[in-house]
């Protein structure tokens, strides 16, 4: 089971949002009111039905009543004006991006050439990437990871479904691109690239790219061969923020150390901001105002949510979980950076992947 909760950052007050018989997870908060959209899945069965849920909307109140928006959708995301919702839909072996108005009108297919290069973990349900796709600030475009003829690129699609174009400049089948995040001024798009199949005995190389829309210029920043989670842009809008951890012989969701770093696209200079211990590498999220970091960590055999503000020495624990069997799914900030939405669930075993041909599950 997975129920949906809201956590007020300043008061640490938790409010139950959705607790129906179905599993609720991966919420997104409206930028214009206290409504949230989330996916509701019947018979989740360790993630095998993750793509077969419905999208629901309700007010972020304990007595809010859910209303169905559409069937067969997942990973919903509000448009910047709060009038529409983008979401993913699986059709056969393809992942498509659709949009619909919050009242259920104007269902529209935006792209159908596949949203790839992102994976999720089961119990807790965590997305490997900070984002799978993202709206532009003016709501006219959506950036996503697409693959054509075996070549992965970041693409920008018109929100009205008029078409898309590749902007990452990749021609190699052995390189993937993911996690597109727009700059605060909306003029640039940053994303991560990875080697798909490194040579035997070598580790996959990872880096960041920045695409400038006006000129078409692409800048590339190599980051080495460590695990990398791209989080977004710095508060001043100039640098990129990412989390890194050494690759371990035995995979761990909570590596011994995760290092938060900023890098300048102009000088390539890197600056360590903070080192965290035993945090969930795939559940670290930069706030919309880019001043705080929310993450989950397992201490004393229990999961909790923590907040770290830029410049502070220590992080602050803002939940008081007393159940060792309880885990928190992917955190989601409210647009005003004042609240966090998340799912509470139990059990802890599997890893699943978004793929184009076959779903895979590997026991860890």
QUIHUDA-V538085 format. One record per backbone hydrogen bond with DSSP energy under -1.0 kcal/mol. NH is the residue of the N-H (numbers start at 0). CO is the residue of the C=O. Records with the same first field share a line. If there is no record, write none. Layout:
BEGIN
NH: CO ; CO
END
This chain:
BEGIN
2: 343
3: 17
4: 341
5: 14
6: 339
7: 12
8: 337
11: 7
14: 5
16: 3
17: 3
22: 40
23: 1
24: 38
27: 36
29: 34
35: 57
36: 27
37: 55
38: 24
39: 53
40: 22
47: 44
48: 43
49: 46
51: 48
53: 39
54: 69
55: 37
56: 66
57: 35
59: 33
60: 58
63: 60
66: 56
68: 54
72: 52
73: 87
76: 85
78: 83
81: 78
84: 99
85: 76
86: 97
87: 73
88: 95
90: 93
93: 90
95: 88
96: 110
97: 86
98: 107
99: 84
100: 104
101: 82
103: 100
107: 98
109: 96
110: 96
115: 144
119: 351
120: 125
121: 349
125: 120 ; 123
127: 118
133: 142
135: 140
138: 135
141: 156
142: 133
143: 154
145: 152
146: 112
147: 150
150: 147
152: 145
154: 143
155: 164
156: 141
157: 162
158: 139
160: 157
164: 155
166: 153
174: 171
175: 193
177: 191
180: 189
182: 187
185: 182
188: 210
189: 180
190: 208
191: 177
192: 206
193: 175
194: 204
195: 173
201: 198
205: 223
206: 192
207: 220
208: 190
209: 218
210: 188
211: 216
212: 186
215: 211
218: 209
220: 207
222: 205
226: 244
228: 242
230: 240
231: 240
233: 238
236: 233
239: 262
240: 231
241: 260
242: 228
243: 258
244: 226
257: 275
258: 243
259: 273
260: 241
261: 270
262: 239
263: 268
267: 263
270: 261
272: 259
273: 259
275: 257
277: 254
279: 295
280: 252
282: 279
284: 293
286: 291
289: 286
292: 307
293: 284
294: 305
296: 303
297: 277
298: 301
301: 298
303: 296
305: 294
306: 315
307: 292
309: 290
311: 308
315: 306
317: 304
325: 322
326: 344
328: 342
329: 124
331: 340
333: 338
336: 333
339: 6
340: 331
341: 4
343: 2
344: 326
350: 361
351: 119
352: 359
353: 117
361: 350
363: 348
END
